[in-house]
Amino acid sequence: MGRMSEELPAHAERVLEAAERIPPGRVMTYGDVAEWIDEGGPRQVGRVMALYGGAVPWWRVVRADGRPLPGSEARALEHYRAEGTPLRETASGEPRLDMRRARWDGSDERDGGDEAHT
């Protein structure tokens, strides 16, 4: 990788901006973010989040299977619980995001699309 500039790459800025727009209690998958910004794919979004995501609500950009980010499970779960993000337990008792209820499609940004919390 080349020398880091003071300015973020344009793609990284778009990914981080998308992460900041996800309302509390909601999530988007890496692929959702890529589709929403109409650029790249899940791996590129994951790379941006790994490199630059610490300053944004990183716990709201997730894997499609609903498992918390490996290595950051406890911190992510704290955020999910504080924000009221819908969770479920697996048969083995592991917490997972309830993707059906927690996933945000980016629509109705003004009110955060609270229909998933009904």
Sequence and secondary structure as in RCSB ss.txt:
>XXXX:A:sequence
MGRMSEELPAHAERVLEAAERIPPGRVMTYGDVAEWIDEGGPRQVGRVMALYGGAVPWWRVVRADGRPLPGSEAR
ALEHYRAEGTPLRETASGEPRLDMRRARWDGSDERDGGDEAHT
>XXXX:A:secstr
     SS  HHHHHHHHHHHHS TT BEEHHHHHHHHTSS HHHHHHHHHHHGGGS GGGEE TT    TT HHH
HHHHHHHHT  EEE TTS EEE HHHHB  S  TTTT GGGG 
